[in-house]
Amino acid sequence: MTRLRVFFSRVRGLFQDADPRLDEELSTHLEFLTAEYQRAGMSPEDARAAARRDLGPAAQIREIHREQRRLPGIDSIFLDLRYTFRQWCAHPVFAATAILTLGLGIGANSAIFQLLDRIVLRSLPVRDPWQLVIPQGYWSDREQGFSYPLLREMNVHQSVVQGIFASGGAPIKAIEINGSPLAETPSGSLATGNYFRLIGTTPQLGRFLTEADDSPTAAAVAVLSDRFWRAEFSGQASAIGKTIRVNGVLVTIIGVTRPEFFGERVGSAPALWMPMSMAKTLGSGGNLQASSIWLQPMARLRADVPI
């Protein structure tokens, strides 16, 4: 209880000015000591000087009294704010320039941190993202990607990872839903059949692409992003099994991704994913040739294989 009383008295001291009353008490003590020394036989001047020495410096007494009556940290903040306000009123142009400069600096730092957080700090919204690695190809000491046939051969003959997968931009020129073309053509992606299984995500609705879908003889299918599904199909489950036309090709919707899934690269959020083998039917058959170096694959390490 004693500590609470001291705390609340200090809080009250933040809003009460005790200096005038303290000055009155100091003056009373000074007069009392002066009278005592005069009764002891000192002259009035010597008695007042002796009383001042005994009482101590008034400024130091005021400071000690102020610290005991207030919360030092908050009190210093109030003093800083009071000083800042006075300087602002005295130099409004300089103050406005300083505030604007600080605001721009803080805003720029916040934007840079958000970008860094998304690209570097925040993990992909998938299972065990630390197991994902990026194989890199080199030719004559120059960094380059992989072709689709080479990627398939690597998957067959490798033994150090669970599998290698990749996706790349789909050459979408037009999409029709219920016979009506979309006003704006969204971005799409061509993905290997093991893409969703290895990246480590599960469908919100329906199913994902499989290795069987990634075959030249397989039916044309697509997996929609959550955003595209909600925008064009009002988030209805009946979208599964419906068909849309992509570049004039009839494509069956087989699944929808989870809302948090955007793909394997920050900044690229496809509206739909289709099997890599559909590149030919969509009008980009050259991408399936061994001479077409355009894929930047990823792989998922096995649990017993270190980086």
C-alpha positions as CSV (number, residue, x, y, z in Angstrom):
1,M,0.0,0.0,0.0
2,T,2.9,2.4,0.8
3,R,4.4,1.9,-2.6
4,L,1.0,2.5,-4.3
5,R,0.6,5.7,-2.3
6,V,4.1,6.9,-3.4
7,F,3.3,6.0,-7.0
8,F,0.0,7.8,-7.1
9,S,1.5,10.8,-5.4
10,R,4.2,10.9,-8.1
11,V,1.6,10.7,-10.8
12,R,-0.3,13.6,-9.2
13,G,3.0,15.5,-9.1
14,L,3.2,15.4,-13.0
15,F,0.2,17.7,-13.1
16,Q,0.8,19.8,-10.0
17,D,3.4,22.6,-9.8
18,A,4.9,22.3,-6.3
19,D,7.7,24.8,-6.8
20,P,5.9,27.9,-5.4
21,R,5.0,26.0,-2.2
22,L,8.6,24.6,-1.9
23,D,10.0,28.1,-2.3
24,E,7.7,29.3,0.5
25,E,8.9,26.4,2.8
26,L,12.6,27.1,2.0
27,S,12.1,30.8,2.8
28,T,10.5,29.9,6.1
29,H,13.4,27.5,7.0
30,L,15.9,30.2,6.0
31,E,14.2,32.8,8.2
32,F,14.0,30.4,11.1
33,L,17.7,29.5,10.9
34,T,18.7,33.1,10.6
35,A,16.8,34.0,13.7
36,E,18.5,31.1,15.6
37,Y,21.9,32.4,14.7
38,Q,21.0,35.9,15.6
39,R,19.9,34.8,19.1
40,A,23.3,33.1,19.4
41,G,24.9,36.5,19.0
42,M,25.7,36.7,15.3
43,S,25.1,39.8,13.2
44,P,22.1,39.7,10.8
45,E,24.4,39.4,7.7
46,D,26.5,36.6,9.3
47,A,23.4,34.8,10.6
48,R,21.8,34.8,7.1
49,A,25.1,33.5,5.5
50,A,25.4,30.7,8.1
51,A,21.7,29.8,7.6
52,R,22.2,29.6,3.8
53,R,25.2,27.3,4.3
54,D,23.3,25.0,6.6
55,L,20.2,24.9,4.3
56,G,22.2,24.1,1.2
57,P,21.8,25.3,-2.4
58,A,18.2,26.0,-3.2
59,A,18.4,24.8,-6.9
60,Q,19.7,21.3,-5.7
61,I,16.9,21.1,-3.1
62,R,14.3,21.9,-5.8
63,E,15.7,19.2,-8.1
64,I,15.8,16.5,-5.4
65,H,12.2,17.5,-4.4
66,R,11.1,17.3,-8.0
67,E,12.6,13.8,-8.5
68,Q,10.9,12.5,-5.3
69,R,7.5,13.9,-6.3
70,R,7.4,12.9,-10.0
71,L,8.1,10.0,-12.3
72,P,11.6,10.9,-13.8
73,G,11.2,9.2,-17.1
74,I,7.7,10.6,-17.9
75,D,8.7,14.0,-16.5
76,S,11.6,14.2,-18.9
77,I,9.3,13.3,-21.8
78,F,6.9,16.1,-20.8
79,L,9.9,18.5,-20.7
80,D,11.1,17.4,-24.1
81,L,7.6,17.7,-25.6
82,R,7.3,21.2,-24.1
83,Y,10.6,22.2,-25.5
84,T,9.8,20.7,-28.9
85,F,6.5,22.6,-29.0
86,R,8.2,25.9,-28.2
87,Q,10.9,25.3,-30.9
88,W,8.2,24.4,-33.4
89,C,6.3,27.7,-32.7
90,A,9.6,29.6,-32.9
91,H,10.8,28.0,-36.2
92,P,7.7,26.5,-38.0
93,V,9.4,26.2,-41.5
94,F,12.4,24.3,-40.1
95,A,10.2,22.1,-38.0
96,A,7.9,21.2,-40.9
97,T,10.9,20.4,-43.1
98,A,12.4,18.2,-40.3
99,I,9.1,16.3,-39.8
100,L,8.7,15.8,-43.5
101,T,12.2,14.5,-43.9
102,L,11.8,12.1,-40.9
103,G,8.4,10.9,-42.3
104,L,9.9,10.2,-45.7
105,G,12.9,8.4,-44.1
106,I,10.7,6.2,-41.9
107,G,8.3,5.5,-44.8
108,A,11.2,4.4,-47.1
109,N,12.7,2.2,-44.4
110,S,9.3,0.6,-43.7
111,A,8.9,-0.1,-47.4
112,I,12.4,-1.6,-47.7
113,F,11.8,-3.8,-44.7
114,Q,8.5,-5.1,-46.0
115,L,10.2,-6.0,-49.3
116,L,13.1,-7.7,-47.5
117,D,10.6,-9.5,-45.2
118,R,8.6,-10.9,-48.2
119,I,11.7,-11.9,-50.2
120,V,14.2,-13.0,-47.6
121,L,12.8,-13.4,-44.1
122,R,9.3,-14.9,-44.7
123,S,9.3,-18.5,-45.7
124,L,7.2,-19.8,-48.5
125,P,3.7,-21.0,-47.3
126,V,4.5,-24.6,-47.9
127,R,5.6,-27.7,-46.0
128,D,9.2,-27.6,-44.6
129,P,10.4,-24.7,-46.8
130,W,14.0,-25.2,-45.6
131,Q,14.1,-28.4,-47.6
132,L,13.7,-26.6,-50.9
133,V,16.8,-25.9,-52.9
134,I,17.5,-24.3,-56.3
135,P,19.7,-26.3,-58.7
136,Q,21.7,-24.0,-60.9
137,G,23.2,-24.8,-64.3
138,Y,26.4,-23.4,-65.7
139,W,27.8,-23.4,-69.2
140,S,31.3,-22.1,-69.9
141,D,31.2,-20.5,-66.4
142,R,28.0,-18.7,-67.3
143,E,24.9,-19.2,-65.3
144,Q,21.9,-20.5,-67.2
145,G,18.6,-22.5,-66.8
146,F,17.5,-25.9,-67.9
147,S,15.5,-27.3,-70.7
148,Y,12.3,-29.4,-70.1
149,P,13.8,-32.6,-71.5
150,L,17.0,-32.2,-69.4
151,L,14.8,-31.7,-66.3
152,R,12.9,-34.9,-67.0
153,E,16.2,-36.8,-67.4
154,M,17.7,-35.4,-64.3
155,N,14.6,-36.5,-62.3
156,V,15.0,-40.1,-63.6
157,H,18.7,-40.4,-62.8
158,Q,19.2,-38.4,-59.7
159,S,19.2,-39.9,-56.2
160,V,19.9,-37.0,-53.8
161,V,16.6,-35.2,-53.7
162,Q,13.0,-36.3,-53.5
163,G,12.4,-34.8,-56.9
164,I,13.1,-31.7,-59.1
165,F,10.2,-29.6,-60.2
166,A,9.7,-26.4,-62.2
167,S,7.2,-23.9,-63.5
168,G,7.3,-21.2,-66.1
169,G,5.1,-18.6,-67.7
170,A,2.3,-19.9,-69.9
171,P,1.8,-18.2,-73.2
172,I,-1.9,-17.2,-72.5
173,K,-3.4,-14.9,-75.0
174,A,-7.1,-15.2,-74.2
175,I,-9.3,-17.0,-71.7
176,E,-13.0,-17.6,-72.2
177,I,-15.5,-18.5,-69.4
178,N,-19.0,-19.6,-70.4
179,G,-18.3,-18.4,-73.9
180,S,-17.3,-14.8,-72.8
181,P,-13.7,-13.7,-73.0
182,L,-12.2,-12.0,-70.0
183,A,-11.6,-8.3,-70.3
184,E,-8.0,-8.7,-68.9
185,T,-6.0,-11.8,-69.6
186,P,-4.5,-13.1,-66.3
187,S,-1.0,-14.6,-66.0
188,G,-0.7,-18.4,-66.0
189,S,2.0,-20.9,-65.4
190,L,3.1,-24.2,-66.9
191,A,4.1,-26.7,-64.2
192,T,5.6,-30.1,-64.1
193,G,3.4,-32.9,-62.9
194,N,5.2,-33.2,-59.6
195,Y,5.2,-29.5,-58.9
196,F,2.4,-29.3,-56.2
197,R,3.5,-32.6,-54.6
198,L,7.1,-31.5,-54.1
199,I,6.6,-27.9,-53.3
200,G,4.5,-29.1,-50.3
201,T,1.0,-27.7,-50.4
202,T,-2.5,-29.2,-50.5
203,P,-5.5,-28.2,-52.5
204,Q,-8.3,-26.1,-51.0
205,L,-10.7,-27.8,-53.4
206,G,-10.4,-30.7,-55.9
207,R,-7.0,-32.1,-56.7
208,F,-3.6,-30.9,-58.0
209,L,-1.6,-31.8,-61.1
210,T,0.1,-35.2,-61.2
211,E,2.7,-36.8,-63.4
212,A,-0.1,-38.5,-65.4
213,D,-1.5,-35.0,-66.3
214,D,2.0,-34.0,-67.6
215,S,1.8,-36.2,-70.7
216,P,1.2,-35.2,-74.3
217,T,-1.8,-37.7,-74.5
218,A,-3.4,-36.5,-71.2
219,A,-6.5,-34.3,-71.2
220,A,-6.0,-30.5,-70.8
221,V,-6.5,-29.5,-67.1
222,A,-5.9,-26.5,-64.9
223,V,-5.6,-25.6,-61.2
224,L,-7.0,-22.2,-60.3
225,S,-5.6,-19.8,-57.7
226,D,-7.9,-18.9,-54.9
227,R,-8.1,-15.2,-56.1
228,F,-9.0,-16.2,-59.6
229,W,-11.6,-18.8,-58.4
230,R,-13.3,-16.3,-56.2
231,A,-13.3,-13.5,-58.8
232,E,-14.5,-15.6,-61.8
233,F,-16.5,-18.4,-60.1
234,S,-17.7,-16.6,-56.9
235,G,-15.9,-19.1,-54.8
236,Q,-18.4,-21.9,-55.6
237,A,-17.4,-25.5,-55.3
238,S,-19.3,-26.3,-58.5
239,A,-16.3,-24.7,-60.5
240,I,-14.6,-28.1,-60.2
241,G,-15.2,-30.1,-63.4
242,K,-16.2,-27.0,-65.4
243,T,-14.4,-26.1,-68.6
244,I,-12.8,-22.9,-69.8
245,R,-11.1,-22.0,-73.0
246,V,-7.4,-21.0,-72.9
247,N,-6.1,-19.8,-76.3
248,G,-9.1,-21.7,-77.8
249,V,-8.2,-25.0,-76.0
250,L,-10.9,-26.5,-73.8
251,V,-9.4,-27.0,-70.3
252,T,-11.1,-28.7,-67.4
253,I,-10.7,-27.2,-63.9
254,I,-9.5,-29.9,-61.4
255,G,-8.6,-27.9,-58.3
256,V,-8.1,-24.7,-56.4
257,T,-5.1,-23.6,-54.3
258,R,-5.2,-22.4,-50.8
259,P,-5.5,-18.6,-50.3
260,E,-2.0,-18.2,-48.9
261,F,-0.3,-20.0,-51.8
262,F,1.1,-17.8,-54.5
263,G,3.7,-20.1,-56.1
264,E,7.4,-20.6,-55.6
265,R,8.6,-17.0,-56.3
266,V,7.6,-13.9,-54.6
267,G,6.0,-11.3,-56.9
268,S,4.7,-13.8,-59.4
269,A,1.2,-15.0,-58.5
270,P,-0.3,-17.0,-61.5
271,A,-4.1,-17.2,-61.9
272,L,-3.9,-20.8,-63.0
273,W,-1.4,-23.6,-63.4
274,M,-1.5,-26.1,-66.3
275,P,0.7,-29.1,-67.1
276,M,4.0,-28.4,-68.8
277,S,3.1,-30.7,-71.7
278,M,0.3,-28.3,-72.7
279,A,2.9,-25.8,-74.0
280,K,2.5,-27.3,-77.5
281,T,-1.3,-27.1,-77.5
282,L,-1.2,-23.5,-76.2
283,G,1.1,-22.5,-79.1
284,S,4.5,-22.6,-77.5
285,G,5.8,-26.1,-78.5
286,G,9.4,-24.8,-78.8
287,N,9.5,-24.7,-75.0
288,L,9.5,-28.5,-74.9
289,Q,12.6,-28.8,-77.1
290,A,16.0,-29.6,-75.7
291,S,17.4,-26.4,-77.2
292,S,14.9,-24.2,-75.2
293,I,16.7,-23.2,-72.0
294,W,14.0,-21.4,-70.0
295,L,13.3,-23.2,-66.7
296,Q,14.7,-22.3,-63.2
297,P,13.9,-25.5,-61.3
298,M,13.6,-26.2,-57.6
299,A,14.1,-29.4,-55.7
300,R,13.2,-30.9,-52.3
301,L,16.0,-32.5,-50.4
302,R,15.6,-35.9,-48.9
303,A,15.6,-35.9,-45.1
304,D,18.9,-37.8,-44.9
305,V,20.7,-35.6,-47.4
306,P,22.4,-32.3,-46.2
307,I,22.8,-29.2,-48.3
